[in-house]
């Protein structure tokens, strides 16, 4: 047989061992037969063998794993396949067992488990690193958005307080129609640039035309129909038409709501 074969009596004393088992345990047949096989086990495996012996006494013959201690002190991982036998009165007398060396498979399994655990740790470390990187990126993105908002607010403040007032003063001077038209265009362009309200209004009321959005923005900042007409170089009637169209599209036609108040509430 390629596997070991042993027989033990009801007291766990070996009564037979084949040559394969002797080679597996590193002992001669004389060193095995007549010995209680508990002598070839450490305390942990003695408990395993004892539990299996109790099972065999009631006729169970399930296979189980156990670690034998060889003569040189090394370990032999084995799969035990026992078959109990009884006398004519049904009394347990002992058992035969096929002993299969699974040390190589056990070693391969342990190596595989080690590699799996190692790979798992590596993945966990990578995951942790990625989480830390993501956290750092979120902080940086948040800071970037805050910096962007601060920059926009500063630009808006500077244009409104340091540029637009001078444009208003220039408009009080005597200007040619061409000069006034250019100045109006400069003013309206600056207002468009610094007004996030335009983008919000365009998204919230997507049915407004670009011209209506532009007129709505000037109404919001208190420009009169005449002033808007001058800035856009349009007639007052055209601006009134836009104002009515805006009221209708935002849903306040025939309502006692001031258009400027309504638009100012849109943030």
VMD Tcl script that draws the C-alpha trace (Angstrom):
set ca {
  {0.00 0.00 0.00}
  {1.11 3.49 -0.64}
  {-0.70 4.63 2.53}
  {0.04 3.57 6.07}
  {-2.09 0.92 7.73}
  {-2.37 0.39 11.45}
  {-4.50 -1.60 13.87}
  {-5.10 -0.63 17.48}
  {-7.00 -2.42 20.25}
  {-9.62 -0.96 22.53}
  {-6.87 0.66 24.66}
  {-5.22 2.44 21.73}
  {-2.29 0.01 21.73}
  {-0.91 -0.65 18.25}
  {-1.19 -4.33 17.22}
  {-0.10 -3.85 13.60}
  {1.77 -1.39 11.40}
  {2.67 -1.82 7.73}
  {5.97 -0.77 6.18}
  {4.51 2.44 4.72}
  {3.39 3.57 8.18}
  {6.82 2.80 9.65}
  {8.46 4.98 6.99}
  {5.91 7.75 7.52}
  {6.47 7.84 11.28}
  {10.22 7.28 11.01}
  {10.03 4.31 13.35}
  {10.56 0.55 13.06}
  {7.68 -1.86 13.43}
  {9.05 -2.93 16.83}
  {8.94 0.69 17.96}
  {5.27 0.93 17.04}
  {3.60 -2.40 17.73}
  {2.86 -2.86 21.41}
  {2.98 0.89 22.09}
  {0.04 3.11 22.99}
  {-0.16 5.39 20.01}
  {-0.77 8.38 22.31}
  {3.01 8.28 22.77}
  {3.33 9.60 19.22}
  {1.12 12.63 19.79}
  {1.35 15.98 21.56}
  {-1.31 16.97 24.10}
  {-3.55 18.75 21.58}
  {-3.64 15.79 19.22}
  {-4.11 13.32 22.09}
  {-7.44 15.04 22.76}
  {-8.39 14.66 19.10}
  {-7.54 10.96 19.15}
  {-9.43 10.40 22.41}
  {-12.57 12.04 21.01}
  {-12.33 9.91 17.86}
  {-11.87 6.76 19.96}
  {-15.14 7.47 21.79}
  {-16.89 7.91 18.42}
  {-15.54 4.58 17.15}
  {-16.83 2.78 20.26}
  {-20.37 3.55 19.08}
  {-19.64 2.52 15.50}
  {-18.79 5.88 13.91}
  {-15.95 5.87 11.41}
  {-15.60 9.44 10.17}
  {-12.26 10.48 8.69}
  {-10.32 13.14 10.56}
  {-7.02 15.02 10.46}
  {-4.33 14.60 13.09}
  {-0.66 15.54 13.48}
  {1.72 12.73 14.44}
  {5.13 13.39 15.98}
  {7.83 11.51 14.08}
  {10.88 10.00 15.75}
  {13.04 12.95 14.72}
  {10.54 15.36 16.29}
  {9.11 16.65 13.02}
  {5.39 16.68 12.29}
  {3.40 14.42 10.01}
  {0.00 15.76 9.00}
  {-2.20 12.78 8.28}
  {-5.74 11.94 7.29}
  {-7.05 9.04 9.35}
  {-9.74 6.78 7.88}
  {-10.70 4.33 10.67}
  {-12.91 1.27 10.62}
  {-13.96 0.00 14.06}
  {-14.67 -3.69 14.74}
  {-16.59 -5.48 17.49}
  {-16.81 -9.01 18.95}
  {-19.84 -11.29 18.62}
  {-21.42 -9.58 21.61}
  {-21.11 -6.13 20.06}
  {-18.27 -5.05 22.32}
  {-15.75 -2.65 20.82}
  {-12.43 -4.41 20.28}
  {-10.40 -1.91 18.27}
  {-10.05 -0.51 14.78}
  {-8.10 -0.52 11.57}
  {-7.07 2.81 10.09}
  {-5.63 3.92 6.77}
  {-3.11 6.72 7.35}
  {-2.65 9.12 4.42}
  {0.21 11.61 4.48}
  {-1.23 15.04 3.69}
  {1.80 17.06 4.85}
  {2.55 18.27 1.33}
  {-1.05 19.32 0.75}
  {-1.14 20.92 4.19}
  {2.05 22.83 3.43}
  {0.68 23.98 0.08}
  {-2.56 24.99 1.78}
  {-0.65 26.92 4.44}
  {1.44 28.64 1.78}
  {-1.70 29.53 -0.14}
  {-3.40 30.82 3.01}
  {-0.27 32.83 3.83}
  {-0.25 34.34 0.34}
  {-3.96 35.11 0.56}
  {-3.51 36.78 3.96}
  {-0.48 38.68 2.69}
  {-2.37 39.82 -0.41}
  {-5.36 40.75 1.75}
  {-3.13 42.87 3.99}
  {-1.61 44.54 0.94}
  {-5.06 45.32 -0.45}
  {-6.20 46.61 2.94}
  {-3.14 48.86 3.12}
  {-3.76 50.09 -0.43}
  {-7.41 50.71 0.39}
  {-6.40 52.65 3.49}
  {-3.90 54.66 1.46}
  {-6.53 55.41 -1.19}
  {-8.98 56.49 1.50}
  {-6.35 58.83 2.92}
  {-5.63 60.20 -0.57}
  {-9.36 60.66 -1.21}
  {-9.72 62.47 2.09}
  {-6.80 64.73 1.21}
  {-8.27 65.39 -2.25}
  {-11.65 66.24 -0.75}
  {-9.96 68.70 1.59}
  {-7.99 70.22 -1.29}
  {-11.07 70.44 -3.51}
  {-13.04 72.06 -0.70}
  {-10.22 74.52 -0.12}
  {-10.04 75.17 -3.87}
  {-13.78 75.89 -3.99}
  {-13.48 78.18 -0.98}
  {-10.54 79.98 -2.60}
  {-12.46 80.24 -5.86}
  {-15.50 81.66 -4.07}
  {-13.33 84.12 -2.18}
  {-11.61 85.22 -5.39}
  {-14.94 85.68 -7.16}
  {-16.37 87.65 -4.25}
  {-13.26 89.85 -4.13}
  {-13.44 90.48 -7.88}
  {-17.14 91.34 -7.67}
  {-16.51 93.68 -4.75}
  {-13.62 95.42 -6.48}
  {-15.54 95.96 -9.73}
  {-18.65 97.21 -7.97}
  {-16.83 99.51 -5.56}
  {-13.77 100.57 -7.54}
  {-14.89 100.50 -11.20}
  {-18.63 100.95 -11.59}
  {-18.80 104.16 -9.51}
  {-16.30 105.81 -11.86}
  {-18.33 104.69 -14.86}
  {-21.38 106.37 -13.31}
  {-19.37 109.56 -12.81}
  {-18.15 109.48 -16.43}
  {-21.75 109.15 -17.63}
  {-22.51 112.48 -15.96}
  {-19.99 114.22 -18.22}
  {-20.78 115.47 -21.68}
  {-20.20 112.53 -24.03}
  {-20.89 111.88 -27.66}
  {-23.47 109.25 -28.55}
  {-20.66 106.92 -29.59}
  {-18.77 107.42 -26.35}
  {-21.90 106.94 -24.26}
  {-22.77 103.81 -26.20}
  {-19.31 102.34 -25.61}
  {-19.48 103.25 -21.94}
  {-22.87 101.60 -21.62}
  {-21.55 98.45 -23.24}
  {-18.57 98.41 -20.87}
  {-20.88 98.84 -17.89}
  {-23.32 96.12 -18.95}
  {-20.45 93.71 -19.71}
  {-18.91 94.26 -16.28}
  {-22.29 93.73 -14.65}
  {-22.69 90.48 -16.56}
  {-19.23 89.29 -15.49}
  {-19.68 89.97 -11.78}
  {-23.25 88.76 -11.52}
  {-23.67 85.06 -10.60}
  {-27.34 85.94 -10.49}
  {-27.41 85.68 -14.28}
  {-26.40 82.03 -14.25}
  {-28.82 81.23 -11.44}
  {-31.65 83.03 -13.19}
  {-30.91 81.29 -16.48}
  {-31.03 77.88 -14.80}
  {-34.11 78.57 -12.66}
  {-36.08 80.15 -15.48}
  {-34.74 78.33 -18.51}
  {-37.52 79.72 -20.69}
  {-36.07 83.24 -20.52}
  {-34.21 84.41 -23.59}
  {-30.64 85.80 -23.22}
  {-31.96 89.33 -23.72}
  {-34.63 88.81 -21.05}
  {-31.99 87.48 -18.64}
  {-29.90 90.60 -19.30}
  {-32.87 92.90 -18.70}
  {-33.87 90.97 -15.57}
  {-30.36 91.41 -14.17}
  {-30.49 95.19 -14.62}
  {-33.99 95.35 -13.09}
  {-32.66 93.46 -10.09}
  {-29.97 96.10 -9.57}
  {-32.48 98.94 -9.71}
  {-32.08 100.15 -13.27}
  {-35.12 101.93 -14.66}
  {-36.66 101.17 -18.03}
  {-35.08 104.32 -19.46}
  {-31.64 103.45 -18.07}
  {-31.82 99.91 -19.40}
  {-32.89 101.21 -22.81}
  {-29.88 103.55 -22.89}
  {-27.44 100.83 -21.82}
  {-28.72 98.31 -24.35}
  {-29.32 100.95 -27.03}
  {-32.95 99.88 -27.34}
  {-36.23 101.75 -27.14}
  {-38.13 102.07 -23.87}
  {-41.09 100.22 -25.46}
  {-38.83 97.26 -26.21}
  {-37.64 97.16 -22.60}
  {-41.26 97.34 -21.37}
  {-42.09 94.43 -23.66}
  {-39.22 92.45 -22.12}
  {-40.37 93.30 -18.59}
  {-43.91 92.06 -19.30}
  {-42.55 88.91 -20.91}
  {-40.34 88.26 -17.89}
  {-43.28 88.72 -15.46}
  {-45.32 86.25 -17.48}
  {-42.55 83.64 -17.66}
  {-41.72 83.79 -13.95}
  {-45.41 83.54 -13.08}
  {-46.22 86.94 -11.55}
  {-48.43 88.44 -14.27}
  {-51.47 90.21 -12.76}
  {-49.99 89.80 -9.29}
  {-49.22 92.63 -6.89}
  {-45.54 91.74 -6.87}
  {-42.79 94.15 -7.80}
  {-40.51 92.58 -10.44}
  {-37.36 93.92 -8.80}
  {-38.42 92.55 -5.39}
  {-39.17 89.16 -6.92}
  {-35.83 89.00 -8.74}
  {-33.91 90.17 -5.66}
  {-35.32 87.20 -3.75}
  {-33.78 84.84 -6.31}
  {-30.33 83.97 -4.91}
}
mol new
graphics top color blue
foreach p $ca { graphics top sphere $p radius 0.5 }
foreach p [lrange $ca 0 end-1] q [lrange $ca 1 end] { graphics top cylinder $p $q radius 0.2 }
display resetview
